[in-house]
């Protein structure tokens, strides 16, 4: 199961939030303080070598390279540039989106990432557009801001590091948070209006693999560069809502399998097949090492004719490569039937338990 991409940032934010509570009263006053000119952001997550990262809502939030941010920022008007690139603040009550009551989504003015929804907007009386929740927590980076002799939590766009405003702990239910925004950092799309490609989630593809015990297979697929989510589950059996006990009893017909949701623009199906064959031994029939039973069979369950063709060609190629020294590859290739996610305690099992995983890391160079 995917781990939140913004977890490190959120953890930093949580620390900062502890200080924010103490500074809340001051912060209220600060809302009407003059524009902040911090002269650059304390977090420069932008990098040229960043691995792909995805949010819960399947948006590509890989930090943009500095050059790309500079290029996008050069198209902004003066006010948006000052606010997003120089951590500026617009005067209270003047923002164009303050009184906007239309239904829709607010995206980053620089890179287009969706940041807030009209359903979370409320009138805070501060003079700045306010929201109690973000569109997706992974889209907002929280940074400790110690400028002006105070400790506040700055919010930035997680993808391009544009300065957006601050978040305070004096908001309404359900979060108790007040995301205080600058209108000039946002662009609004009314409900029904088409979004540009940079605002849309990635178009994903799904693949399924069974390679013995799913704990390690899920663990390593999750780390694939371009993999959005890997989930442990059961499939190709004949019982609905199977439990681990039923599957282990070897009478439900299911295989322990891993669902892999990926971004085909970042990683190919072929690369996933290669990784799968590193992670398990496709010549073992109905077992993987010490795990014996049909639930541990080797299988590729395709979701399209293209995947079926690629999987069969790949297996043929492996046969011919001589890599398996005459041993027969027994991997079954079938159309994917219903995938039943496994019980919660099986998800992220390797990370949760800290148990060492003995299968080979397929991404190691
Ligand atoms: Zn952005």
Boltz pocket constraint, residues with backbone or C-beta under 6 A from the ligand:
constraints:
  - pocket:
      binder: B
      contacts: [[A, 108], [A, 109], [A, 110], [A, 111], [A, 112], [A, 113], [A, 157], [A, 158], [A, 159], [A, 160], [A, 161], [A, 162]]
      max_distance: 6.0
